[in-house]
């Protein structure tokens, strides 16, 4: 099980990074998901998440 941290008020969408893929999705009335398969973009989102994780823990 992975750790989960929530920062309220940032965005109504969720983002997940899995390997070289980034999933951007929403659970609105009409759910949708966008998949980006790009190693550079996945690394960029991972770095972003690591930075936000540090902020959320403080």
PDB file of N, H, CA, C and O in Angstrom:
ATOM      1  N   UNK A   1       0.846  -1.183   0.000  1.00  0.00           N
ATOM      2  CA  UNK A   1       0.000   0.000   0.000  1.00  0.00           C
ATOM      3  C   UNK A   1       0.884   1.237   0.000  1.00  0.00           C
ATOM      4  O   UNK A   1       1.842   1.325   0.769  1.00  0.00           O
ATOM      5  N   UNK A   2       0.563   2.183  -0.858  1.00  0.00           N
ATOM      6  H   UNK A   2      -0.215   2.111  -1.483  1.00  0.00           H
ATOM      7  CA  UNK A   2       1.310   3.430  -0.947  1.00  0.00           C
ATOM      8  C   UNK A   2       0.753   4.444   0.033  1.00  0.00           C
ATOM      9  O   UNK A   2      -0.419   4.384   0.405  1.00  0.00           O
ATOM     10  N   UNK A   3       1.608   5.386   0.455  1.00  0.00           N
ATOM     11  H   UNK A   3       2.560   5.435   0.153  1.00  0.00           H
ATOM     12  CA  UNK A   3       1.153   6.478   1.300  1.00  0.00           C
ATOM     13  C   UNK A   3       0.329   7.451   0.479  1.00  0.00           C
ATOM     14  O   UNK A   3       0.546   7.603  -0.723  1.00  0.00           O
ATOM     15  N   UNK A   4      -0.613   8.107   1.132  1.00  0.00           N
ATOM     16  H   UNK A   4      -0.788   7.984   2.109  1.00  0.00           H
ATOM     17  CA  UNK A   4      -1.446   9.105   0.469  1.00  0.00           C
ATOM     18  C   UNK A   4      -1.428  10.372   1.316  1.00  0.00           C
ATOM     19  O   UNK A   4      -1.602  10.318   2.533  1.00  0.00           O
ATOM     20  N   UNK A   5      -1.219  11.505   0.668  1.00  0.00           N
ATOM     21  H   UNK A   5      -1.078  11.549  -0.321  1.00  0.00           H
ATOM     22  CA  UNK A   5      -1.293  12.796   1.322  1.00  0.00           C
ATOM     23  C   UNK A   5      -2.181  13.685   0.471  1.00  0.00           C
ATOM     24  O   UNK A   5      -2.112  13.642  -0.757  1.00  0.00           O
ATOM     25  N   UNK A   6      -3.012  14.488   1.112  1.00  0.00           N
ATOM     26  H   UNK A   6      -3.069  14.523   2.110  1.00  0.00           H
ATOM     27  CA  UNK A   6      -3.948  15.344   0.387  1.00  0.00           C
ATOM     28  C   UNK A   6      -3.629  16.801   0.679  1.00  0.00           C
ATOM     29  O   UNK A   6      -3.467  17.200   1.832  1.00  0.00           O
ATOM     30  N   UNK A   7      -3.540  17.592  -0.395  1.00  0.00           N
ATOM     31  H   UNK A   7      -3.672  17.267  -1.331  1.00  0.00           H
ATOM     32  CA  UNK A   7      -3.427  19.042  -0.281  1.00  0.00           C
ATOM     33  C   UNK A   7      -4.743  19.603  -0.794  1.00  0.00           C
ATOM     34  O   UNK A   7      -5.015  19.545  -1.993  1.00  0.00           O
ATOM     35  N   UNK A   8      -5.551  20.139   0.086  1.00  0.00           N
ATOM     36  H   UNK A   8      -5.330  20.186   1.061  1.00  0.00           H
ATOM     37  CA  UNK A   8      -6.858  20.637  -0.316  1.00  0.00           C
ATOM     38  C   UNK A   8      -6.784  21.877  -1.193  1.00  0.00           C
ATOM     39  O   UNK A   8      -5.872  22.695  -1.068  1.00  0.00           O
ATOM     40  N   UNK A   9      -7.756  21.997  -2.077  1.00  0.00           N
ATOM     41  H   UNK A   9      -8.496  21.333  -2.178  1.00  0.00           H
ATOM     42  CA  UNK A   9      -7.902  23.195  -2.876  1.00  0.00           C
ATOM     43  C   UNK A   9      -6.931  23.362  -4.025  1.00  0.00           C
ATOM     44  O   UNK A   9      -6.869  24.441  -4.614  1.00  0.00           O
ATOM     45  N   UNK A  10      -6.171  22.334  -4.365  1.00  0.00           N
ATOM     46  H   UNK A  10      -6.221  21.458  -3.887  1.00  0.00           H
ATOM     47  CA  UNK A  10      -5.200  22.467  -5.449  1.00  0.00           C
ATOM     48  C   UNK A  10      -5.874  22.253  -6.807  1.00  0.00           C
ATOM     49  O   UNK A  10      -5.751  23.099  -7.692  1.00  0.00           O
ATOM     50  N   UNK A  11      -6.585  21.135  -6.983  1.00  0.00           N
ATOM     51  H   UNK A  11      -6.686  20.448  -6.263  1.00  0.00           H
ATOM     52  CA  UNK A  11      -7.202  20.818  -8.258  1.00  0.00           C
ATOM     53  C   UNK A  11      -8.340  19.805  -8.068  1.00  0.00           C
ATOM     54  O   UNK A  11      -8.273  18.972  -7.165  1.00  0.00           O
ATOM     55  N   UNK A  12      -9.364  19.866  -8.891  1.00  0.00           N
ATOM     56  H   UNK A  12      -9.419  20.543  -9.624  1.00  0.00           H
ATOM     57  CA  UNK A  12     -10.444  18.876  -8.790  1.00  0.00           C
ATOM     58  C   UNK A  12     -10.114  17.563  -9.494  1.00  0.00           C
ATOM     59  O   UNK A  12     -10.921  16.634  -9.469  1.00  0.00           O
ATOM     60  N   UNK A  13      -8.954  17.472 -10.114  1.00  0.00           N
ATOM     61  H   UNK A  13      -8.298  18.227 -10.134  1.00  0.00           H
ATOM     62  CA  UNK A  13      -8.547  16.270 -10.832  1.00  0.00           C
ATOM     63  C   UNK A  13      -7.501  15.504 -10.033  1.00  0.00           C
ATOM     64  O   UNK A  13      -6.915  16.034  -9.090  1.00  0.00           O
ATOM     65  N   UNK A  14      -7.275  14.261 -10.417  1.00  0.00           N
ATOM     66  H   UNK A  14      -7.751  13.831 -11.184  1.00  0.00           H
ATOM     67  CA  UNK A  14      -6.250  13.435  -9.793  1.00  0.00           C
ATOM     68  C   UNK A  14      -5.214  13.055 -10.840  1.00  0.00           C
ATOM     69  O   UNK A  14      -5.520  12.951 -12.028  1.00  0.00           O
ATOM     70  N   UNK A  15      -3.989  12.851 -10.383  1.00  0.00           N
ATOM     71  H   UNK A  15      -3.741  12.936  -9.418  1.00  0.00           H
ATOM     72  CA  UNK A  15      -2.897  12.498 -11.282  1.00  0.00           C
ATOM     73  C   UNK A  15      -2.159  11.322 -10.677  1.00  0.00           C
ATOM     74  O   UNK A  15      -1.910  11.289  -9.471  1.00  0.00           O
ATOM     75  N   UNK A  16      -1.806  10.349 -11.519  1.00  0.00           N
ATOM     76  H   UNK A  16      -2.008  10.376 -12.498  1.00  0.00           H
ATOM     77  CA  UNK A  16      -1.040   9.194 -11.070  1.00  0.00           C
ATOM     78  C   UNK A  16       0.073   8.948 -12.078  1.00  0.00           C
ATOM     79  O   UNK A  16      -0.140   9.050 -13.286  1.00  0.00           O
ATOM     80  N   UNK A  17       1.264   8.624 -11.576  1.00  0.00           N
ATOM     81  H   UNK A  17       1.437   8.542 -10.594  1.00  0.00           H
ATOM     82  CA  UNK A  17       2.395   8.291 -12.440  1.00  0.00           C
ATOM     83  C   UNK A  17       2.694   6.813 -12.258  1.00  0.00           C
ATOM     84  O   UNK A  17       2.903   6.342 -11.140  1.00  0.00           O
ATOM     85  N   UNK A  18       2.711   6.085 -13.373  1.00  0.00           N
ATOM     86  H   UNK A  18       2.541   6.468 -14.281  1.00  0.00           H
ATOM     87  CA  UNK A  18       3.000   4.649 -13.351  1.00  0.00           C
ATOM     88  C   UNK A  18       4.029   4.364 -14.431  1.00  0.00           C
ATOM     89  O   UNK A  18       3.701   4.298 -15.616  1.00  0.00           O
ATOM     90  N   UNK A  19       5.278   4.194 -14.012  1.00  0.00           N
ATOM     91  H   UNK A  19       5.545   4.247 -13.050  1.00  0.00           H
ATOM     92  CA  UNK A  19       6.346   3.950 -14.983  1.00  0.00           C
ATOM     93  C   UNK A  19       6.539   5.158 -15.868  1.00  0.00           C
ATOM     94  O   UNK A  19       6.815   6.251 -15.375  1.00  0.00           O
ATOM     95  N   UNK A  20       6.396   4.977 -17.179  1.00  0.00           N
ATOM     96  H   UNK A  20       6.171   4.089 -17.579  1.00  0.00           H
ATOM     97  CA  UNK A  20       6.551   6.090 -18.116  1.00  0.00           C
ATOM     98  C   UNK A  20       5.213   6.693 -18.528  1.00  0.00           C
ATOM     99  O   UNK A  20       5.137   7.424 -19.515  1.00  0.00           O
ATOM    100  N   UNK A  21       4.159   6.389 -17.774  1.00  0.00           N
ATOM    101  H   UNK A  21       4.221   5.795 -16.972  1.00  0.00           H
ATOM    102  CA  UNK A  21       2.823   6.893 -18.102  1.00  0.00           C
ATOM    103  C   UNK A  21       2.303   7.814 -16.999  1.00  0.00           C
ATOM    104  O   UNK A  21       2.526   7.577 -15.811  1.00  0.00           O
ATOM    105  N   UNK A  22       1.609   8.860 -17.418  1.00  0.00           N
ATOM    106  H   UNK A  22       1.428   9.052 -18.383  1.00  0.00           H
ATOM    107  CA  UNK A  22       0.941   9.779 -16.492  1.00  0.00           C
ATOM    108  C   UNK A  22      -0.552   9.695 -16.777  1.00  0.00           C
ATOM    109  O   UNK A  22      -0.981   9.863 -17.918  1.00  0.00           O
ATOM    110  N   UNK A  23      -1.343   9.435 -15.741  1.00  0.00           N
ATOM    111  H   UNK A  23      -0.995   9.299 -14.814  1.00  0.00           H
ATOM    112  CA  UNK A  23      -2.798   9.394 -15.879  1.00  0.00           C
ATOM    113  C   UNK A  23      -3.369  10.622 -15.193  1.00  0.00           C
ATOM    114  O   UNK A  23      -3.073  10.886 -14.028  1.00  0.00           O
ATOM    115  N   UNK A  24      -4.184  11.366 -15.917  1.00  0.00           N
ATOM    116  H   UNK A  24      -4.424  11.151 -16.864  1.00  0.00           H
ATOM    117  CA  UNK A  24      -4.867  12.528 -15.376  1.00  0.00           C
ATOM    118  C   UNK A  24      -6.358  12.216 -15.487  1.00  0.00           C
ATOM    119  O   UNK A  24      -6.874  11.986 -16.581  1.00  0.00           O
ATOM    120  N   UNK A  25      -7.043  12.212 -14.344  1.00  0.00           N
ATOM    121  H   UNK A  25      -6.624  12.399 -13.456  1.00  0.00           H
ATOM    122  CA  UNK A  25      -8.443  11.812 -14.387  1.00  0.00           C
ATOM    123  C   UNK A  25      -9.296  12.601 -13.412  1.00  0.00           C
ATOM    124  O   UNK A  25      -8.795  13.252 -12.495  1.00  0.00           O
ATOM    125  N   UNK A  26     -10.604  12.522 -13.639  1.00  0.00           N
ATOM    126  H   UNK A  26     -11.010  11.993 -14.384  1.00  0.00           H
ATOM    127  CA  UNK A  26     -11.577  13.181 -12.797  1.00  0.00           C
ATOM    128  C   UNK A  26     -12.761  12.246 -12.591  1.00  0.00           C
ATOM    129  O   UNK A  26     -13.072  11.414 -13.443  1.00  0.00           O
ATOM    130  N   UNK A  27     -13.420  12.403 -11.432  1.00  0.00           N
ATOM    131  H   UNK A  27     -13.167  13.079 -10.740  1.00  0.00           H
ATOM    132  CA  UNK A  27     -14.581  11.573 -11.098  1.00  0.00           C
ATOM    133  C   UNK A  27     -15.860  12.395 -11.166  1.00  0.00           C
ATOM    134  O   UNK A  27     -16.784  12.172 -10.384  1.00  0.00           O
ATOM    135  N   UNK A  28     -15.920  13.329 -12.081  1.00  0.00           N
ATOM    136  H   UNK A  28     -15.170  13.510 -12.717  1.00  0.00           H
ATOM    137  CA  UNK A  28     -17.109  14.161 -12.215  1.00  0.00           C
ATOM    138  C   UNK A  28     -18.275  13.322 -12.718  1.00  0.00           C
ATOM    139  O   UNK A  28     -18.164  12.105 -12.868  1.00  0.00           O
ATOM    140  N   UNK A  29     -19.401  13.995 -12.978  1.00  0.00           N
ATOM    141  H   UNK A  29     -19.491  14.983 -12.856  1.00  0.00           H
ATOM    142  CA  UNK A  29     -20.587  13.282 -13.453  1.00  0.00           C
ATOM    143  C   UNK A  29     -20.266  12.427 -14.677  1.00  0.00           C
ATOM    144  O   UNK A  29     -20.768  11.311 -14.813  1.00  0.00           O
ATOM    145  N   UNK A  30     -19.431  12.957 -15.561  1.00  0.00           N
ATOM    146  H   UNK A  30     -19.023  13.863 -15.451  1.00  0.00           H
ATOM    147  CA  UNK A  30     -18.951  12.190 -16.710  1.00  0.00           C
ATOM    148  C   UNK A  30     -17.445  11.986 -16.526  1.00  0.00           C
ATOM    149  O   UNK A  30     -16.658  12.842 -16.931  1.00  0.00           O
ATOM    150  N   UNK A  31     -17.034  10.869 -15.923  1.00  0.00           N
ATOM    151  H   UNK A  31     -17.674  10.173 -15.595  1.00  0.00           H
ATOM    152  CA  UNK A  31     -15.616  10.644 -15.646  1.00  0.00           C
ATOM    153  C   UNK A  31     -14.798  10.617 -16.940  1.00  0.00           C
ATOM    154  O   UNK A  31     -15.281  10.190 -17.989  1.00  0.00           O
ATOM    155  N   UNK A  32     -13.568  11.076 -16.842  1.00  0.00           N
ATOM    156  H   UNK A  32     -13.176  11.423 -15.990  1.00  0.00           H
ATOM    157  CA  UNK A  32     -12.684  11.021 -18.006  1.00  0.00           C
ATOM    158  C   UNK A  32     -11.255  10.814 -17.529  1.00  0.00           C
ATOM    159  O   UNK A  32     -10.914  11.092 -16.380  1.00  0.00           O
ATOM    160  N   UNK A  33     -10.426  10.313 -18.450  1.00  0.00           N
ATOM    161  H   UNK A  33     -10.704  10.087 -19.384  1.00  0.00           H
ATOM    162  CA  UNK A  33      -9.032  10.030 -18.133  1.00  0.00           C
ATOM    163  C   UNK A  33      -8.174  10.308 -19.364  1.00  0.00           C
ATOM    164  O   UNK A  33      -8.541   9.966 -20.488  1.00  0.00           O
ATOM    165  N   UNK A  34      -7.038  10.927 -19.129  1.00  0.00           N
ATOM    166  H   UNK A  34      -6.739  11.205 -18.216  1.00  0.00           H
ATOM    167  CA  UNK A  34      -6.066  11.208 -20.181  1.00  0.00           C
ATOM    168  C   UNK A  34      -4.796  10.466 -19.812  1.00  0.00           C
ATOM    169  O   UNK A  34      -4.315  10.598 -18.686  1.00  0.00           O
ATOM    170  N   UNK A  35      -4.238   9.686 -20.737  1.00  0.00           N
ATOM    171  H   UNK A  35      -4.629   9.579 -21.651  1.00  0.00           H
ATOM    172  CA  UNK A  35      -3.000   8.955 -20.498  1.00  0.00           C
ATOM    173  C   UNK A  35      -1.916   9.540 -21.388  1.00  0.00           C
ATOM    174  O   UNK A  35      -2.087   9.645 -22.602  1.00  0.00           O
ATOM    175  N   UNK A  36      -0.796   9.920 -20.774  1.00  0.00           N
ATOM    176  H   UNK A  36      -0.658   9.835 -19.788  1.00  0.00           H
ATOM    177  CA  UNK A  36       0.355  10.422 -21.512  1.00  0.00           C
ATOM    178  C   UNK A  36       1.476   9.409 -21.327  1.00  0.00           C
ATOM    179  O   UNK A  36       1.908   9.166 -20.200  1.00  0.00           O
ATOM    180  N   UNK A  37       1.949   8.819 -22.415  1.00  0.00           N
ATOM    181  H   UNK A  37       1.598   9.016 -23.330  1.00  0.00           H
ATOM    182  CA  UNK A  37       3.044   7.847 -22.365  1.00  0.00           C
ATOM    183  C   UNK A  37       4.316   8.541 -22.835  1.00  0.00           C
ATOM    184  O   UNK A  37       4.606   8.583 -24.031  1.00  0.00           O
ATOM    185  N   UNK A  38       5.077   9.088 -21.876  1.00  0.00           N
ATOM    186  H   UNK A  38       4.841   9.054 -20.905  1.00  0.00           H
ATOM    187  CA  UNK A  38       6.296   9.811 -22.196  1.00  0.00           C
ATOM    188  C   UNK A  38       7.191   9.800 -20.962  1.00  0.00           C
ATOM    189  O   UNK A  38       6.801  10.308 -19.910  1.00  0.00           O
ATOM    190  N   UNK A  39       8.379   9.230 -21.079  1.00  0.00           N
ATOM    191  H   UNK A  39       8.695   8.817 -21.933  1.00  0.00           H
ATOM    192  CA  UNK A  39       9.262   9.086 -19.930  1.00  0.00           C
ATOM    193  C   UNK A  39       9.655  10.435 -19.326  1.00  0.00           C
ATOM    194  O   UNK A  39       9.698  10.571 -18.103  1.00  0.00           O
ATOM    195  N   UNK A  40       9.942  11.428 -20.163  1.00  0.00           N
ATOM    196  H   UNK A  40       9.907  11.317 -21.156  1.00  0.00           H
ATOM    197  CA  UNK A  40      10.325  12.745 -19.669  1.00  0.00           C
ATOM    198  C   UNK A  40       9.213  13.423 -18.887  1.00  0.00           C
ATOM    199  O   UNK A  40       9.459  14.022 -17.840  1.00  0.00           O
ATOM    200  N   UNK A  41       7.994  13.331 -19.391  1.00  0.00           N
ATOM    201  H   UNK A  41       7.794  12.845 -20.241  1.00  0.00           H
ATOM    202  CA  UNK A  41       6.854  13.925 -18.694  1.00  0.00           C
ATOM    203  C   UNK A  41       6.602  13.187 -17.385  1.00  0.00           C
ATOM    204  O   UNK A  41       6.305  13.815 -16.369  1.00  0.00           O
ATOM    205  N   UNK A  42       6.717  11.859 -17.398  1.00  0.00           N
ATOM    206  H   UNK A  42       6.958  11.348 -18.224  1.00  0.00           H
ATOM    207  CA  UNK A  42       6.524  11.086 -16.167  1.00  0.00           C
ATOM    208  C   UNK A  42       7.562  11.478 -15.117  1.00  0.00           C
ATOM    209  O   UNK A  42       7.220  11.625 -13.943  1.00  0.00           O
ATOM    210  N   UNK A  43       8.814  11.650 -15.514  1.00  0.00           N
ATOM    211  H   UNK A  43       9.092  11.531 -16.467  1.00  0.00           H
ATOM    212  CA  UNK A  43       9.859  12.070 -14.575  1.00  0.00           C
ATOM    213  C   UNK A  43       9.569  13.462 -14.023  1.00  0.00           C
ATOM    214  O   UNK A  43       9.788  13.722 -12.840  1.00  0.00           O
ATOM    215  N   UNK A  44       9.079  14.351 -14.877  1.00  0.00           N
ATOM    216  H   UNK A  44       8.901  14.139 -15.839  1.00  0.00           H
ATOM    217  CA  UNK A  44       8.741  15.706 -14.450  1.00  0.00           C
ATOM    218  C   UNK A  44       7.635  15.690 -13.399  1.00  0.00           C
ATOM    219  O   UNK A  44       7.737  16.381 -12.386  1.00  0.00           O
ATOM    220  N   UNK A  45       6.575  14.906 -13.631  1.00  0.00           N
ATOM    221  H   UNK A  45       6.492  14.344 -14.454  1.00  0.00           H
ATOM    222  CA  UNK A  45       5.489  14.808 -12.668  1.00  0.00           C
ATOM    223  C   UNK A  45       5.971  14.167 -11.361  1.00  0.00           C
ATOM    224  O   UNK A  45       5.543  14.569 -10.279  1.00  0.00           O
ATOM    225  N   UNK A  46       6.857  13.174 -11.461  1.00  0.00           N
ATOM    226  H   UNK A  46       7.204  12.848 -12.340  1.00  0.00           H
ATOM    227  CA  UNK A  46       7.402  12.537 -10.258  1.00  0.00           C
ATOM    228  C   UNK A  46       8.155  13.552  -9.413  1.00  0.00           C
ATOM    229  O   UNK A  46       7.989  13.587  -8.194  1.00  0.00           O
ATOM    230  N   UNK A  47       8.978  14.375 -10.042  1.00  0.00           N
ATOM    231  H   UNK A  47       9.113  14.347 -11.033  1.00  0.00           H
ATOM    232  CA  UNK A  47       9.708  15.422  -9.319  1.00  0.00           C
ATOM    233  C   UNK A  47       8.740  16.404  -8.676  1.00  0.00           C
ATOM    234  O   UNK A  47       8.925  16.803  -7.527  1.00  0.00           O
ATOM    235  N   UNK A  48       7.710  16.792  -9.418  1.00  0.00           N
ATOM    236  H   UNK A  48       7.560  16.467 -10.352  1.00  0.00           H
ATOM    237  CA  UNK A  48       6.685  17.690  -8.883  1.00  0.00           C
ATOM    238  C   UNK A  48       6.020  17.078  -7.652  1.00  0.00           C
ATOM    239  O   UNK A  48       5.867  17.745  -6.629  1.00  0.00           O
ATOM    240  N   UNK A  49       5.622  15.793  -7.753  1.00  0.00           N
ATOM    241  H   UNK A  49       5.746  15.251  -8.584  1.00  0.00           H
ATOM    242  CA  UNK A  49       4.959  15.127  -6.631  1.00  0.00           C
ATOM    243  C   UNK A  49       5.866  15.040  -5.417  1.00  0.00           C
ATOM    244  O   UNK A  49       5.415  15.256  -4.292  1.00  0.00           O
ATOM    245  N   UNK A  50       7.142  14.727  -5.628  1.00  0.00           N
ATOM    246  H   UNK A  50       7.508  14.552  -6.542  1.00  0.00           H
ATOM    247  CA  UNK A  50       8.077  14.645  -4.505  1.00  0.00           C
ATOM    248  C   UNK A  50       8.194  15.992  -3.793  1.00  0.00           C
ATOM    249  O   UNK A  50       8.271  16.041  -2.565  1.00  0.00           O
ATOM    250  N   UNK A  51       8.207  17.070  -4.551  1.00  0.00           N
ATOM    251  H   UNK A  51       8.144  17.030  -5.548  1.00  0.00           H
ATOM    252  CA  UNK A  51       8.265  18.410  -3.967  1.00  0.00           C
ATOM    253  C   UNK A  51       6.990  18.714  -3.182  1.00  0.00           C
ATOM    254  O   UNK A  51       7.059  19.215  -2.060  1.00  0.00           O
ATOM    255  N   UNK A  52       5.830  18.416  -3.763  1.00  0.00           N
ATOM    256  H   UNK A  52       5.774  18.009  -4.675  1.00  0.00           H
ATOM    257  CA  UNK A  52       4.564  18.668  -3.082  1.00  0.00           C
ATOM    258  C   UNK A  52       4.420  17.788  -1.838  1.00  0.00           C
ATOM    259  O   UNK A  52       3.838  18.222  -0.843  1.00  0.00           O
ATOM    260  N   UNK A  53       4.940  16.566  -1.881  1.00  0.00           N
ATOM    261  H   UNK A  53       5.412  16.214  -2.688  1.00  0.00           H
ATOM    262  CA  UNK A  53       4.881  15.654  -0.731  1.00  0.00           C
ATOM    263  C   UNK A  53       5.614  16.284   0.452  1.00  0.00           C
ATOM    264  O   UNK A  53       5.123  16.258   1.580  1.00  0.00           O
ATOM    265  N   UNK A  54       6.791  16.851   0.184  1.00  0.00           N
ATOM    266  H   UNK A  54       7.189  16.873  -0.733  1.00  0.00           H
ATOM    267  CA  UNK A  54       7.563  17.493   1.243  1.00  0.00           C
ATOM    268  C   UNK A  54       6.798  18.681   1.838  1.00  0.00           C
ATOM    269  O   UNK A  54       6.826  18.894   3.050  1.00  0.00           O
ATOM    270  N   UNK A  55       6.128  19.439   0.999  1.00  0.00           N
ATOM    271  H   UNK A  55       6.105  19.265   0.014  1.00  0.00           H
ATOM    272  CA  UNK A  55       5.340  20.580   1.481  1.00  0.00           C
ATOM    273  C   UNK A  55       4.164  20.092   2.316  1.00  0.00           C
ATOM    274  O   UNK A  55       3.876  20.664   3.367  1.00  0.00           O
ATOM    275  N   UNK A  56       3.486  19.048   1.868  1.00  0.00           N
ATOM    276  H   UNK A  56       3.720  18.582   1.014  1.00  0.00           H
ATOM    277  CA  UNK A  56       2.302  18.538   2.564  1.00  0.00           C
ATOM    278  C   UNK A  56       2.649  17.966   3.928  1.00  0.00           C
ATOM    279  O   UNK A  56       1.825  18.036   4.839  1.00  0.00           O
ATOM    280  N   UNK A  57       3.827  17.409   4.100  1.00  0.00           N
ATOM    281  H   UNK A  57       4.497  17.353   3.359  1.00  0.00           H
ATOM    282  CA  UNK A  57       4.205  16.802   5.378  1.00  0.00           C
ATOM    283  C   UNK A  57       4.492  17.851   6.443  1.00  0.00           C
ATOM    284  O   UNK A  57       4.417  17.546   7.633  1.00  0.00           O
ATOM    285  N   UNK A  58       4.818  19.084   6.047  1.00  0.00           N
ATOM    286  H   UNK A  58       4.878  19.332   5.080  1.00  0.00           H
ATOM    287  CA  UNK A  58       5.172  20.133   7.014  1.00  0.00           C
ATOM    288  C   UNK A  58       3.970  20.848   7.563  1.00  0.00           C
ATOM    289  O   UNK A  58       4.112  21.753   8.385  1.00  0.00           O
TER     290      UNK A  58
END
